Amino acid sequence: MIVVEDGTGLSTANAYVSVAEADAYFAETTTQWGGTNTSKERAIVRATRTIDLMGANKFLGTKLTETQALAWPRDEAYDRDGIELTGIPVYLKRAVCEAALQELLSEGVTMPNTTQQVVTERVEGAVQVTYSEGSYQGTTFRAIRGWLDYICKGSGMRVVRV
């Protein structure tokens, strides 16, 4: 069951957006956001987990409460324009929506690959081995990264397709 963070630091929250919020976000931009509410909820929960995992050391500010389940809401967090981020920032909601769409289209696609795999091997006198990129490397989902840049330290985070 989906429990959407309301900005108070719920200990049971597992999502930053509701299905209704994601439906509204995608209403004018894509027809790919479809399916049952259950499949959308699962995609939103997976997207929220991915965003929290990747932002663990990069989100601005500090957690609002010790017992909150998710990384947001935060205290002492200001976006790159100097505006205080209270509750769940719209940038975070948009990033989760974008990641949820990718998860709806291909389950697990936003989760990082933490192992390296052999991509090529060549044996001709000398051995050459090429490994796939490890955790959080590879193709960046530009929309997700763009929204997260507003609420992360430095140049932001990378969300990858592995």
C-alpha positions as CSV (number, residue, x, y, z in Angstrom):
1,M,0.0,0.0,0.0
2,I,1.3,3.4,-0.9
3,V,1.7,6.0,1.9
4,V,2.5,9.4,0.6
5,E,4.8,11.7,2.6
6,D,2.8,14.7,3.7
7,G,5.7,16.9,4.6
8,T,5.7,16.2,8.3
9,G,8.2,13.3,8.3
10,L,5.9,10.3,8.5
11,S,7.5,7.1,9.8
12,T,5.4,5.0,7.4
13,A,5.8,6.9,4.2
14,N,7.0,5.1,1.1
15,A,6.3,7.6,-1.7
16,Y,6.7,11.3,-2.4
17,V,3.7,11.5,-4.8
18,S,0.3,10.0,-5.1
19,V,-1.1,8.4,-8.3
20,A,-3.4,11.4,-8.7
21,E,-0.3,13.8,-8.6
22,A,1.5,11.7,-11.1
23,D,-1.6,11.5,-13.3
24,A,-1.8,15.3,-13.3
25,Y,1.9,15.7,-14.0
26,F,1.7,13.4,-17.1
27,A,-1.7,14.5,-18.3
28,E,-0.4,17.0,-20.9
29,T,2.9,15.3,-21.8
30,T,2.6,11.6,-22.4
31,T,0.2,8.7,-23.0
32,Q,2.8,6.2,-21.7
33,W,1.7,6.8,-18.0
34,G,-1.1,4.2,-18.0
35,G,-2.2,1.0,-16.4
36,T,-3.8,0.2,-13.1
37,N,-3.5,2.3,-10.0
38,T,-1.7,-0.7,-8.4
39,S,1.0,-0.7,-11.1
40,K,1.4,3.0,-10.9
41,E,1.7,2.9,-7.1
42,R,4.4,0.2,-7.3
43,A,6.3,2.3,-9.9
44,I,6.1,5.3,-7.6
45,V,7.3,3.4,-4.6
46,R,10.3,2.0,-6.6
47,A,11.1,5.4,-8.0
48,T,11.0,7.0,-4.5
49,R,13.4,4.3,-3.2
50,T,15.8,4.9,-6.0
51,I,15.7,8.7,-5.6
52,D,16.3,8.4,-1.8
53,L,19.1,5.9,-2.3
54,M,20.9,8.0,-4.8
55,G,20.4,11.2,-2.9
56,A,21.6,9.9,0.5
57,N,24.7,12.1,0.7
58,K,23.7,14.7,-1.8
59,F,20.4,16.2,-0.7
60,L,20.6,19.7,0.8
61,G,19.9,20.2,4.5
62,T,19.2,17.5,7.1
63,K,16.3,15.2,7.8
64,L,13.4,17.0,9.6
65,T,12.9,14.2,12.1
66,E,14.8,11.2,13.4
67,T,12.0,8.8,12.8
68,Q,10.9,9.8,9.2
69,A,11.0,6.9,6.7
70,L,12.2,8.9,3.7
71,A,14.9,11.5,3.1
72,W,12.5,14.4,2.8
73,P,11.2,16.6,4.4
74,R,14.5,18.4,5.2
75,D,15.5,21.2,7.5
76,E,17.9,24.0,6.4
77,A,17.5,23.2,2.8
78,Y,17.5,25.9,0.1
79,D,17.3,25.4,-3.6
80,R,19.9,26.8,-6.1
81,D,17.9,30.0,-6.2
82,G,18.1,30.4,-2.4
83,I,14.4,29.6,-1.8
84,E,13.8,27.5,1.4
85,L,12.6,24.0,0.6
86,T,9.8,23.1,3.0
87,G,7.7,19.9,2.9
88,I,8.2,17.9,-0.3
89,P,9.7,20.2,-3.0
90,V,8.0,20.3,-6.4
91,Y,11.4,19.4,-7.9
92,L,11.5,16.2,-5.9
93,K,8.0,15.3,-6.9
94,R,8.7,15.9,-10.6
95,A,11.9,13.7,-10.4
96,V,9.9,10.9,-8.8
97,C,7.2,11.2,-11.4
98,E,9.8,10.9,-14.2
99,A,11.5,8.0,-12.5
100,A,8.1,6.3,-11.9
101,L,7.3,6.5,-15.6
102,Q,10.6,4.7,-16.4
103,E,9.8,2.1,-13.7
104,L,6.3,1.7,-15.1
105,L,7.7,1.1,-18.6
106,S,10.5,-1.3,-17.4
107,E,10.5,-2.5,-13.8
108,G,13.8,-2.1,-12.1
109,V,15.3,0.2,-14.8
110,T,16.2,3.0,-12.4
111,M,17.7,0.8,-9.7
112,P,21.5,0.9,-9.8
113,N,23.6,-2.0,-11.0
114,T,26.1,-2.6,-8.3
115,T,28.1,-5.3,-10.0
116,Q,30.4,-5.2,-12.9
117,Q,30.0,-7.6,-15.7
118,V,32.5,-8.6,-18.4
119,V,31.5,-6.8,-21.6
120,T,34.4,-7.9,-23.9
121,E,37.3,-10.2,-23.7
122,R,40.1,-10.6,-26.2
123,V,42.9,-13.1,-26.1
124,E,45.7,-12.3,-28.7
125,G,49.0,-12.4,-27.0
126,A,47.8,-10.1,-24.2
127,V,44.5,-10.4,-22.5
128,Q,42.1,-7.5,-22.5
129,V,39.0,-7.4,-20.3
130,T,36.4,-4.6,-20.4
131,Y,33.9,-4.3,-17.6
132,S,30.5,-2.6,-17.6
133,E,30.1,0.5,-15.6
134,G,29.4,-0.1,-11.9
135,S,27.0,1.5,-9.5
136,Y,25.3,4.6,-10.7
137,Q,27.2,4.8,-14.0
138,G,25.9,4.8,-17.5
139,T,23.2,6.8,-19.3
140,T,21.7,9.7,-17.4
141,F,18.0,10.2,-17.4
142,R,18.2,14.0,-18.1
143,A,14.7,15.0,-16.8
144,I,15.3,13.3,-13.5
145,R,18.7,14.7,-13.1
146,G,17.6,18.2,-14.1
147,W,14.9,18.3,-11.4
148,L,17.2,16.8,-8.7
149,D,19.9,19.4,-9.5
150,Y,17.7,22.0,-7.7
151,I,17.8,20.1,-4.4
152,C,21.3,18.5,-4.3
153,K,24.7,19.6,-3.3
154,G,27.2,20.3,-6.1
155,S,26.3,19.3,-9.6
156,G,23.4,17.0,-8.6
157,M,22.9,13.3,-8.9
158,R,22.9,10.8,-11.7
159,V,20.1,8.4,-12.3
160,V,21.1,5.6,-14.6
161,R,19.8,3.0,-16.9
162,V,21.8,-0.2,-16.5
